Amino acid sequence: MELKATAGNAVELRPHQVAWMVNHQRASVWVLVKKVPTKNAAQQIFLFHGDKAVDLKMEGLTAVEPAYHAEGHFDWQHIIDLICPR
């Protein structure tokens, strides 16, 4: 699980982080991004599987479909179920 925070749409993944996620993309590898609140928008959470790491680094939040996205209130149980399926 890679944890990131951003105020915009760019996600600052380092090249070695992207490479590790791509190499382990068949495993439960995830990027959780918190978009910090602004005066016009509540905080948001985005969850991406590691196989989206390259696109996420290159394109940012708006161009990649997340496995989970919520604004304001987050369903943490759903997030855990995605990360650790039973």
Biopython code that builds the backbone (N, CA, C, O; Angstrom):
import numpy as np
from Bio.PDB.StructureBuilder import StructureBuilder

atoms = [
    (1, "MET", "N", (0.857, -1.168, 0.000)),
    (1, "MET", "CA", (0.000, 0.000, 0.000)),
    (1, "MET", "C", (0.902, 1.230, 0.000)),
    (1, "MET", "O", (1.731, 1.423, 0.889)),
    (2, "GLU", "N", (0.715, 2.034, -1.005)),
    (2, "GLU", "CA", (1.421, 3.304, -1.083)),
    (2, "GLU", "C", (0.415, 4.388, -0.734)),
    (2, "GLU", "O", (-0.661, 4.451, -1.329)),
    (3, "LEU", "N", (0.749, 5.231, 0.215)),
    (3, "LEU", "CA", (-0.136, 6.305, 0.653)),
    (3, "LEU", "C", (0.375, 7.639, 0.133)),
    (3, "LEU", "O", (1.550, 7.972, 0.293)),
    (4, "LYS", "N", (-0.511, 8.394, -0.488)),
    (4, "LYS", "CA", (-0.151, 9.692, -1.047)),
    (4, "LYS", "C", (-1.208, 10.722, -0.691)),
    (4, "LYS", "O", (-2.367, 10.382, -0.452)),
    (5, "ALA", "N", (-0.803, 11.974, -0.659)),
    (5, "ALA", "CA", (-1.735, 13.094, -0.476)),
    (5, "ALA", "C", (-1.428, 14.120, -1.557)),
    (5, "ALA", "O", (-0.277, 14.313, -1.948)),
    (6, "THR", "N", (-2.481, 14.770, -2.028)),
    (6, "THR", "CA", (-2.308, 15.772, -3.073)),
    (6, "THR", "C", (-3.366, 16.857, -2.918)),
    (6, "THR", "O", (-4.452, 16.614, -2.392)),
    (7, "ALA", "N", (-3.034, 18.042, -3.377)),
    (7, "ALA", "CA", (-4.005, 19.129, -3.397)),
    (7, "ALA", "C", (-4.599, 19.279, -4.799)),
    (7, "ALA", "O", (-5.654, 19.890, -4.972)),
    (8, "GLY", "N", (-3.914, 18.717, -5.793)),
    (8, "GLY", "CA", (-4.381, 18.806, -7.176)),
    (8, "GLY", "C", (-4.716, 17.435, -7.719)),
    (8, "GLY", "O", (-5.245, 16.583, -7.004)),
    (9, "ASN", "N", (-4.407, 17.228, -8.980)),
    (9, "ASN", "CA", (-4.688, 15.943, -9.616)),
    (9, "ASN", "C", (-3.444, 15.090, -9.829)),
    (9, "ASN", "O", (-3.558, 13.900, -10.124)),
    (10, "ALA", "N", (-2.263, 15.674, -9.686)),
    (10, "ALA", "CA", (-1.018, 14.932, -9.866)),
    (10, "ALA", "C", (-0.752, 14.059, -8.643)),
    (10, "ALA", "O", (-0.999, 14.467, -7.508)),
    (11, "VAL", "N", (-0.244, 12.856, -8.891)),
    (11, "VAL", "CA", (0.144, 11.933, -7.824)),
    (11, "VAL", "C", (1.633, 11.692, -7.963)),
    (11, "VAL", "O", (2.087, 11.158, -8.975)),
    (12, "GLU", "N", (2.384, 12.076, -6.966)),
    (12, "GLU", "CA", (3.844, 12.011, -7.017)),
    (12, "GLU", "C", (4.362, 10.634, -6.617)),
    (12, "GLU", "O", (4.774, 10.420, -5.477)),
    (13, "LEU", "N", (4.337, 9.720, -7.556)),
    (13, "LEU", "CA", (4.943, 8.401, -7.367)),
    (13, "LEU", "C", (6.361, 8.450, -7.920)),
    (13, "LEU", "O", (6.580, 8.958, -9.020)),
    (14, "ARG", "N", (7.318, 7.930, -7.171)),
    (14, "ARG", "CA", (8.703, 7.893, -7.643)),
    (14, "ARG", "C", (8.880, 6.711, -8.602)),
    (14, "ARG", "O", (8.146, 5.727, -8.517)),
    (15, "PRO", "N", (9.845, 6.808, -9.504)),
    (15, "PRO", "CA", (10.042, 5.725, -10.474)),
    (15, "PRO", "C", (10.203, 4.342, -9.846)),
    (15, "PRO", "O", (9.680, 3.362, -10.377)),
    (16, "HIS", "N", (10.913, 4.249, -8.730)),
    (16, "HIS", "CA", (11.099, 2.923, -8.120)),
    (16, "HIS", "C", (9.786, 2.419, -7.506)),
    (16, "HIS", "O", (9.571, 1.208, -7.438)),
    (17, "GLN", "N", (8.913, 3.316, -7.063)),
    (17, "GLN", "CA", (7.605, 2.893, -6.547)),
    (17, "GLN", "C", (6.736, 2.347, -7.681)),
    (17, "GLN", "O", (6.080, 1.317, -7.529)),
    (18, "VAL", "N", (6.738, 3.032, -8.796)),
    (18, "VAL", "CA", (5.975, 2.579, -9.958)),
    (18, "VAL", "C", (6.503, 1.224, -10.428)),
    (18, "VAL", "O", (5.719, 0.313, -10.695)),
    (19, "ALA", "N", (7.817, 1.087, -10.529)),
    (19, "ALA", "CA", (8.421, -0.167, -10.982)),
    (19, "ALA", "C", (8.055, -1.319, -10.046)),
    (19, "ALA", "O", (7.732, -2.413, -10.507)),
    (20, "TRP", "N", (8.104, -1.081, -8.748)),
    (20, "TRP", "CA", (7.776, -2.139, -7.783)),
    (20, "TRP", "C", (6.318, -2.561, -7.950)),
    (20, "TRP", "O", (6.016, -3.754, -7.940)),
    (21, "MET", "N", (5.414, -1.594, -8.101)),
    (21, "MET", "CA", (3.994, -1.923, -8.252)),
    (21, "MET", "C", (3.725, -2.678, -9.553)),
    (21, "MET", "O", (2.918, -3.608, -9.573)),
    (22, "VAL", "N", (4.382, -2.292, -10.616)),
    (22, "VAL", "CA", (4.211, -2.991, -11.889)),
    (22, "VAL", "C", (4.744, -4.421, -11.775)),
    (22, "VAL", "O", (4.110, -5.356, -12.264)),
    (23, "ASN", "N", (5.890, -4.596, -11.143)),
    (23, "ASN", "CA", (6.479, -5.934, -10.984)),
    (23, "ASN", "C", (5.642, -6.840, -10.095)),
    (23, "ASN", "O", (5.713, -8.062, -10.222)),
    (24, "HIS", "N", (4.851, -6.264, -9.199)),
    (24, "HIS", "CA", (4.041, -7.037, -8.257)),
    (24, "HIS", "C", (2.536, -6.853, -8.492)),
    (24, "HIS", "O", (1.734, -7.047, -7.579)),
    (25, "GLN", "N", (2.161, -6.479, -9.712)),
    (25, "GLN", "CA", (0.772, -6.117, -9.991)),
    (25, "GLN", "C", (-0.219, -7.268, -9.845)),
    (25, "GLN", "O", (-1.424, -7.024, -9.776)),
    (26, "ARG", "N", (0.243, -8.488, -9.796)),
    (26, "ARG", "CA", (-0.674, -9.621, -9.592)),
    (26, "ARG", "C", (-0.988, -9.824, -8.113)),
    (26, "ARG", "O", (-1.859, -10.620, -7.763)),
    (27, "ALA", "N", (-0.294, -9.120, -7.266)),
    (27, "ALA", "CA", (-0.526, -9.207, -5.822)),
    (27, "ALA", "C", (-1.503, -8.104, -5.396)),
    (27, "ALA", "O", (-1.976, -7.322, -6.220)),
    (28, "SER", "N", (-1.785, -8.062, -4.131)),
    (28, "SER", "CA", (-2.653, -7.020, -3.585)),
    (28, "SER", "C", (-1.801, -5.771, -3.331)),
    (28, "SER", "O", (-1.387, -5.499, -2.204)),
    (29, "VAL", "N", (-1.553, -5.024, -4.404)),
    (29, "VAL", "CA", (-0.713, -3.829, -4.384)),
    (29, "VAL", "C", (-1.612, -2.643, -4.702)),
    (29, "VAL", "O", (-2.324, -2.656, -5.707)),
    (30, "TRP", "N", (-1.584, -1.613, -3.852)),
    (30, "TRP", "CA", (-2.541, -0.520, -3.966)),
    (30, "TRP", "C", (-1.898, 0.841, -3.750)),
    (30, "TRP", "O", (-0.857, 0.958, -3.104)),
    (31, "VAL", "N", (-2.536, 1.864, -4.300)),
    (31, "VAL", "CA", (-2.189, 3.267, -4.041)),
    (31, "VAL", "C", (-3.445, 3.927, -3.492)),
    (31, "VAL", "O", (-4.486, 3.944, -4.147)),
    (32, "LEU", "N", (-3.338, 4.469, -2.289)),
    (32, "LEU", "CA", (-4.439, 5.198, -1.664)),
    (32, "LEU", "C", (-4.054, 6.674, -1.656)),
    (32, "LEU", "O", (-3.038, 7.057, -1.075)),
    (33, "VAL", "N", (-4.870, 7.492, -2.300)),
    (33, "VAL", "CA", (-4.584, 8.922, -2.431)),
    (33, "VAL", "C", (-5.659, 9.715, -1.708)),
    (33, "VAL", "O", (-6.853, 9.531, -1.945)),
    (34, "LYS", "N", (-5.222, 10.595, -0.829)),
    (34, "LYS", "CA", (-6.140, 11.535, -0.184)),
    (34, "LYS", "C", (-5.975, 12.877, -0.886)),
    (34, "LYS", "O", (-4.881, 13.439, -0.941)),
    (35, "LYS", "N", (-7.074, 13.370, -1.416)),
    (35, "LYS", "CA", (-7.067, 14.716, -1.999)),
    (35, "LYS", "C", (-7.557, 15.644, -0.906)),
    (35, "LYS", "O", (-8.694, 15.537, -0.448)),
    (36, "VAL", "N", (-6.693, 16.553, -0.493)),
    (36, "VAL", "CA", (-6.985, 17.400, 0.657)),
    (36, "VAL", "C", (-8.138, 18.355, 0.352)),
    (36, "VAL", "O", (-8.326, 18.764, -0.793)),
    (37, "PRO", "N", (-8.901, 18.702, 1.375)),
    (37, "PRO", "CA", (-10.052, 19.576, 1.147)),
    (37, "PRO", "C", (-9.624, 20.992, 0.773)),
    (37, "PRO", "O", (-8.557, 21.469, 1.158)),
    (38, "THR", "N", (-10.486, 21.636, 0.019)),
    (38, "THR", "CA", (-10.306, 23.047, -0.321)),
    (38, "THR", "C", (-11.565, 23.789, 0.110)),
    (38, "THR", "O", (-12.505, 23.173, 0.612)),
    (39, "LYS", "N", (-11.590, 25.087, -0.079)),
    (39, "LYS", "CA", (-12.784, 25.836, 0.312)),
    (39, "LYS", "C", (-13.984, 25.479, -0.567)),
    (39, "LYS", "O", (-15.127, 25.724, -0.179)),
    (40, "ASN", "N", (-13.735, 24.901, -1.752)),
    (40, "ASN", "CA", (-14.812, 24.543, -2.671)),
    (40, "ASN", "C", (-15.142, 23.055, -2.719)),
    (40, "ASN", "O", (-16.143, 22.666, -3.320)),
    (41, "ALA", "N", (-14.317, 22.218, -2.094)),
    (41, "ALA", "CA", (-14.534, 20.768, -2.187)),
    (41, "ALA", "C", (-14.102, 20.072, -0.898)),
    (41, "ALA", "O", (-13.121, 20.457, -0.261)),
    (42, "ALA", "N", (-14.853, 19.047, -0.536)),
    (42, "ALA", "CA", (-14.511, 18.237, 0.635)),
    (42, "ALA", "C", (-13.320, 17.332, 0.298)),
    (42, "ALA", "O", (-12.965, 17.159, -0.867)),
    (43, "GLN", "N", (-12.721, 16.768, 1.330)),
    (43, "GLN", "CA", (-11.629, 15.830, 1.084)),
    (43, "GLN", "C", (-12.154, 14.609, 0.330)),
    (43, "GLN", "O", (-13.326, 14.248, 0.434)),
    (44, "GLN", "N", (-11.266, 13.994, -0.423)),
    (44, "GLN", "CA", (-11.629, 12.835, -1.217)),
    (44, "GLN", "C", (-10.598, 11.730, -1.021)),
    (44, "GLN", "O", (-9.439, 11.993, -0.700)),
    (45, "ILE", "N", (-11.037, 10.500, -1.217)),
    (45, "ILE", "CA", (-10.153, 9.341, -1.171)),
    (45, "ILE", "C", (-10.287, 8.617, -2.506)),
    (45, "ILE", "O", (-11.390, 8.410, -3.012)),
    (46, "PHE", "N", (-9.138, 8.235, -3.065)),
    (46, "PHE", "CA", (-9.082, 7.444, -4.291)),
    (46, "PHE", "C", (-8.246, 6.210, -3.998)),
    (46, "PHE", "O", (-7.189, 6.309, -3.376)),
    (47, "LEU", "N", (-8.711, 5.048, -4.440)),
    (47, "LEU", "CA", (-7.959, 3.808, -4.288)),
    (47, "LEU", "C", (-7.738, 3.216, -5.675)),
    (47, "LEU", "O", (-8.683, 2.998, -6.434)),
    (48, "PHE", "N", (-6.468, 2.961, -5.988)),
    (48, "PHE", "CA", (-6.086, 2.410, -7.285)),
    (48, "PHE", "C", (-5.305, 1.128, -7.085)),
    (48, "PHE", "O", (-4.470, 1.044, -6.184)),
    (49, "HIS", "N", (-5.565, 0.126, -7.917)),
    (49, "HIS", "CA", (-4.749, -1.077, -7.894)),
    (49, "HIS", "C", (-3.385, -0.726, -8.480)),
    (49, "HIS", "O", (-3.269, 0.185, -9.300)),
    (50, "GLY", "N", (-2.367, -1.448, -8.058)),
    (50, "GLY", "CA", (-0.998, -1.183, -8.496)),
    (50, "GLY", "C", (-0.785, -1.276, -9.989)),
    (50, "GLY", "O", (0.149, -0.669, -10.512)),
    (51, "ASP", "N", (-1.633, -2.028, -10.701)),
    (51, "ASP", "CA", (-1.466, -2.118, -12.153)),
    (51, "ASP", "C", (-1.798, -0.804, -12.857)),
    (51, "ASP", "O", (-1.572, -0.680, -14.061)),
    (52, "LYS", "N", (-2.322, 0.163, -12.138)),
    (52, "LYS", "CA", (-2.622, 1.488, -12.694)),
    (52, "LYS", "C", (-1.528, 2.516, -12.364)),
    (52, "LYS", "O", (-1.681, 3.701, -12.662)),
    (53, "ALA", "N", (-0.430, 2.065, -11.753)),
    (53, "ALA", "CA", (0.601, 2.987, -11.259)),
    (53, "ALA", "C", (1.212, 3.857, -12.363)),
    (53, "ALA", "O", (1.397, 5.058, -12.168)),
    (54, "VAL", "N", (1.519, 3.274, -13.498)),
    (54, "VAL", "CA", (2.130, 4.049, -14.588)),
    (54, "VAL", "C", (1.170, 5.139, -15.056)),
    (54, "VAL", "O", (1.553, 6.303, -15.171)),
    (55, "ASP", "N", (-0.076, 4.758, -15.324)),
    (55, "ASP", "CA", (-1.065, 5.740, -15.783)),
    (55, "ASP", "C", (-1.324, 6.801, -14.722)),
    (55, "ASP", "O", (-1.475, 7.979, -15.045)),
    (56, "LEU", "N", (-1.375, 6.394, -13.472)),
    (56, "LEU", "CA", (-1.601, 7.335, -12.383)),
    (56, "LEU", "C", (-0.471, 8.351, -12.305)),
    (56, "LEU", "O", (-0.721, 9.544, -12.135)),
    (57, "LYS", "N", (0.762, 7.891, -12.426)),
    (57, "LYS", "CA", (1.926, 8.792, -12.399)),
    (57, "LYS", "C", (1.897, 9.751, -13.591)),
    (57, "LYS", "O", (2.155, 10.945, -13.439)),
    (58, "MET", "N", (1.583, 9.224, -14.771)),
    (58, "MET", "CA", (1.648, 10.031, -15.987)),
    (58, "MET", "C", (0.422, 10.919, -16.191)),
    (58, "MET", "O", (0.550, 12.047, -16.667)),
    (59, "GLU", "N", (-0.765, 10.421, -15.837)),
    (59, "GLU", "CA", (-2.010, 11.108, -16.171)),
    (59, "GLU", "C", (-2.698, 11.798, -14.998)),
    (59, "GLU", "O", (-3.419, 12.778, -15.187)),
    (60, "GLY", "N", (-2.477, 11.288, -13.785)),
    (60, "GLY", "CA", (-3.100, 11.890, -12.608)),
    (60, "GLY", "C", (-4.466, 11.329, -12.293)),
    (60, "GLY", "O", (-4.941, 10.411, -12.961)),
    (61, "LEU", "N", (-5.090, 11.879, -11.280)),
    (61, "LEU", "CA", (-6.348, 11.367, -10.742)),
    (61, "LEU", "C", (-7.506, 11.390, -11.726)),
    (61, "LEU", "O", (-8.325, 10.471, -11.733)),
    (62, "THR", "N", (-7.588, 12.411, -12.546)),
    (62, "THR", "CA", (-8.765, 12.574, -13.397)),
    (62, "THR", "C", (-8.783, 11.649, -14.602)),
    (62, "THR", "O", (-9.833, 11.475, -15.220)),
    (63, "ALA", "N", (-7.651, 11.052, -14.953)),
    (63, "ALA", "CA", (-7.573, 10.236, -16.166)),
    (63, "ALA", "C", (-7.622, 8.733, -15.893)),
    (63, "ALA", "O", (-7.728, 7.946, -16.833)),
    (64, "VAL", "N", (-7.549, 8.323, -14.639)),
    (64, "VAL", "CA", (-7.484, 6.907, -14.302)),
    (64, "VAL", "C", (-8.699, 6.535, -13.459)),
    (64, "VAL", "O", (-9.036, 7.231, -12.502)),
    (65, "GLU", "N", (-9.351, 5.440, -13.819)),
    (65, "GLU", "CA", (-10.532, 4.977, -13.088)),
    (65, "GLU", "C", (-10.105, 4.305, -11.775)),
    (65, "GLU", "O", (-9.391, 3.303, -11.805)),
    (66, "PRO", "N", (-10.528, 4.838, -10.637)),
    (66, "PRO", "CA", (-10.160, 4.216, -9.364)),
    (66, "PRO", "C", (-11.013, 2.985, -9.061)),
    (66, "PRO", "O", (-12.124, 2.842, -9.571)),
    (67, "ALA", "N", (-10.480, 2.115, -8.235)),
    (67, "ALA", "CA", (-11.266, 0.980, -7.737)),
    (67, "ALA", "C", (-12.295, 1.470, -6.730)),
    (67, "ALA", "O", (-13.343, 0.852, -6.542)),
    (68, "TYR", "N", (-11.979, 2.595, -6.084)),
    (68, "TYR", "CA", (-12.886, 3.193, -5.101)),
    (68, "TYR", "C", (-12.630, 4.690, -5.084)),
    (68, "TYR", "O", (-11.490, 5.145, -5.170)),
    (69, "HIS", "N", (-13.711, 5.444, -4.970)),
    (69, "HIS", "CA", (-13.609, 6.898, -4.829)),
    (69, "HIS", "C", (-14.764, 7.368, -3.957)),
    (69, "HIS", "O", (-15.901, 6.928, -4.128)),
    (70, "ALA", "N", (-14.468, 8.254, -3.034)),
    (70, "ALA", "CA", (-15.522, 8.838, -2.197)),
    (70, "ALA", "C", (-15.114, 10.249, -1.806)),
    (70, "ALA", "O", (-13.934, 10.595, -1.748)),
    (71, "GLU", "N", (-16.127, 11.038, -1.544)),
    (71, "GLU", "CA", (-15.916, 12.425, -1.124)),
    (71, "GLU", "C", (-16.605, 12.632, 0.216)),
    (71, "GLU", "O", (-17.772, 12.285, 0.393)),
    (72, "GLY", "N", (-15.857, 13.207, 1.162)),
    (72, "GLY", "CA", (-16.430, 13.528, 2.473)),
    (72, "GLY", "C", (-16.441, 12.357, 3.428)),
    (72, "GLY", "O", (-15.642, 12.323, 4.364)),
    (73, "HIS", "N", (-17.322, 11.397, 3.220)),
    (73, "HIS", "CA", (-17.444, 10.221, 4.090)),
    (73, "HIS", "C", (-16.897, 9.004, 3.351)),
    (73, "HIS", "O", (-17.215, 8.781, 2.183)),
    (74, "PHE", "N", (-16.073, 8.220, 4.040)),
    (74, "PHE", "CA", (-15.422, 7.076, 3.412)),
    (74, "PHE", "C", (-15.907, 5.779, 4.031)),
    (74, "PHE", "O", (-16.083, 5.686, 5.246)),
    (75, "ASP", "N", (-16.121, 4.789, 3.196)),
    (75, "ASP", "CA", (-16.523, 3.457, 3.633)),
    (75, "ASP", "C", (-15.260, 2.621, 3.824)),
    (75, "ASP", "O", (-14.838, 1.894, 2.925)),
    (76, "TRP", "N", (-14.668, 2.738, 5.007)),
    (76, "TRP", "CA", (-13.398, 2.068, 5.284)),
    (76, "TRP", "C", (-13.519, 0.553, 5.196)),
    (76, "TRP", "O", (-12.566, -0.113, 4.791)),
    (77, "GLN", "N", (-14.656, -0.004, 5.563)),
    (77, "GLN", "CA", (-14.818, -1.454, 5.466)),
    (77, "GLN", "C", (-14.762, -1.903, 4.005)),
    (77, "GLN", "O", (-14.173, -2.936, 3.688)),
    (78, "HIS", "N", (-15.371, -1.129, 3.132)),
    (78, "HIS", "CA", (-15.323, -1.455, 1.703)),
    (78, "HIS", "C", (-13.881, -1.375, 1.176)),
    (78, "HIS", "O", (-13.459, -2.219, 0.385)),
    (79, "ILE", "N", (-13.142, -0.368, 1.613)),
    (79, "ILE", "CA", (-11.741, -0.228, 1.217)),
    (79, "ILE", "C", (-10.939, -1.437, 1.685)),
    (79, "ILE", "O", (-10.162, -2.001, 0.915)),
    (80, "ILE", "N", (-11.121, -1.836, 2.929)),
    (80, "ILE", "CA", (-10.404, -3.009, 3.458)),
    (80, "ILE", "C", (-10.784, -4.266, 2.695)),
    (80, "ILE", "O", (-9.922, -5.096, 2.406)),
    (81, "ASP", "N", (-12.068, -4.419, 2.362)),
    (81, "ASP", "CA", (-12.516, -5.584, 1.602)),
    (81, "ASP", "C", (-11.892, -5.623, 0.207)),
    (81, "ASP", "O", (-11.599, -6.704, -0.305)),
    (82, "LEU", "N", (-11.685, -4.466, -0.411)),
    (82, "LEU", "CA", (-11.012, -4.434, -1.721)),
    (82, "LEU", "C", (-9.545, -4.827, -1.600)),
    (82, "LEU", "O", (-9.022, -5.582, -2.419)),
    (83, "ILE", "N", (-8.890, -4.303, -0.568)),
    (83, "ILE", "CA", (-7.462, -4.559, -0.386)),
    (83, "ILE", "C", (-7.188, -5.996, 0.044)),
    (83, "ILE", "O", (-6.234, -6.621, -0.418)),
    (84, "CYS", "N", (-8.031, -6.511, 0.930)),
    (84, "CYS", "CA", (-7.860, -7.853, 1.509)),
    (84, "CYS", "C", (-9.110, -8.682, 1.267)),
    (84, "CYS", "O", (-9.890, -8.905, 2.192)),
    (85, "PRO", "N", (-9.313, -9.141, 0.037)),
    (85, "PRO", "CA", (-10.521, -9.934, -0.236)),
    (85, "PRO", "C", (-10.513, -11.238, 0.550)),
    (85, "PRO", "O", (-9.463, -11.830, 0.800)),
    (86, "ARG", "N", (-11.700, -11.665, 0.928)),
    (86, "ARG", "CA", (-11.799, -12.895, 1.725)),
    (86, "ARG", "C", (-11.961, -14.106, 0.854)),
    (86, "ARG", "O", (-12.059, -15.223, 1.362)),
]
sb = StructureBuilder()
sb.init_structure("model")
sb.init_model(0)
sb.init_chain("A")
sb.init_seg("    ")
for serial, (resi, resn, name, xyz) in enumerate(atoms, 1):
    if name == "N":
        sb.init_residue(resn, " ", resi, " ")
    sb.init_atom(name, np.array(xyz, "f"), 0.0, 1.0, " ", f" {name:<3s}", serial, name[0])
structure = sb.get_structure()
